[in-house]
């Protein structure tokens, strides 16, 4: 299960965090960011399907054509393994404190995941 991807929060996320096959969580840190203002997608269902599709196409075009810029942090392109939710939260907080973009909803999701019995 993916907790977040680089595309999360309308491409305002510098980490890809997911449940690892062998247990725990894998955290991949982006090497670079899109250097452009990325149009936000409307909430699905808040607009008609054609308006959503048009917004999606506009966003994809910007993403495809925009230059990339290096983030410049100490963990650019790095990977982490966290054995449990609390370790994952700690690693993501550390990354956030170092300037990496980690959306707030990620922490709420991890805190809601029930521990295995």
C-alpha positions in Angstrom: 0.0 0.0 0.0 1.3 3.4 -1.0 1.1 6.1 1.7 2.2 8.9 -0.6 3.9 9.4 -4.0 5.8 12.2 -5.6 2.5 13.1 -7.3 0.7 13.5 -4.0 -0.7 16.9 -3.1 -0.6 18.0 -6.7 3.1 17.1 -7.1 4.0 18.9 -3.8 5.6 15.8 -2.3 9.3 14.9 -2.2 8.9 11.3 -0.9 7.4 8.1 -2.0 6.4 6.0 1.0 4.9 2.6 0.9 4.6 -0.7 2.8 7.6 -2.8 2.0 7.2 -6.4 0.8 9.3 -7.8 3.7 7.5 -5.7 6.3 7.9 -2.1 7.5 8.0 0.9 5.2 10.2 2.0 2.3 10.8 5.7 1.9 12.3 7.0 -1.4 13.4 10.6 -1.5 13.2 12.6 -4.7 16.4 13.8 -6.4 14.7 16.9 -8.0 11.5 18.8 -8.2 9.5 20.2 -11.0 10.5 23.9 -11.4 7.1 25.3 -12.5 3.7 26.2 -11.0 1.7 23.1 -11.4 -2.0 23.6 -11.9 -4.0 22.0 -9.1 -6.6 19.4 -10.0 -10.1 20.0 -8.7 -11.6 17.5 -6.3 -13.0 14.7 -8.3 -16.8 15.0 -8.3 -16.7 18.7 -7.7 -16.7 19.4 -11.4 -18.0 17.6 -14.4 -15.9 14.8 -16.0 -14.9 17.0 -19.0 -13.7 19.8 -16.8 -11.7 17.4 -14.7 -10.2 15.8 -17.8 -9.2 19.2 -19.2 -7.6 20.1 -15.8 -5.7 16.8 -15.8 -4.4 17.3 -19.3 -3.3 20.8 -18.5 -1.4 19.5 -15.4 0.2 16.6 -17.3 1.4 19.0 -20.0 3.0 21.3 -17.5 4.7 18.3 -15.7 5.9 16.9 -19.0 7.4 20.2 -20.3 8.7 21.8 -17.1 12.4 21.8 -16.2 13.6 20.0 -13.0 15.7 21.5 -10.3 17.8 19.8 -7.7 16.4 19.9 -4.2 19.8 20.3 -2.6 19.2 18.5 0.6 21.4 15.8 2.3 19.1 12.9 1.3 18.3 13.7 -2.4 17.8 10.4 -4.1 18.2 8.5 -0.9 16.2 5.5 0.5 15.2 4.6 4.0 13.6 1.5 5.6 11.4 2.0 8.7 10.5 -1.2 10.5 7.2 0.2 11.8 4.8 3.1 11.7 6.5 5.1 14.4 10.0 4.8 12.8 8.4 5.8 9.5 6.8 8.9 11.1 10.2 9.8 12.7 12.0 9.5 9.4 9.4 11.5 7.6 9.5 14.2 10.3 13.3 14.3 10.0 13.1 14.7 6.2 10.5 17.4 6.6 12.7 19.3 9.1 15.5 19.2 6.5 13.3 20.9 3.9 11.8 18.0 2.0 8.1 18.4 1.3 6.0 15.8 3.1 2.3 16.5 3.2 0.6 16.6 6.6 -2.0 14.0 5.5 0.9 11.4 5.4 1.3 11.6 9.2 -2.4 11.2 9.8 -2.6 8.1 7.6 0.4 6.5 9.3 -1.1 7.1 12.7 -4.4 5.5 11.7 -2.8 2.2 10.5 -3.6 -0.5 13.0 -0.6 -2.4 14.4 -0.5 -6.2 13.6 -1.7 -8.4 16.5 
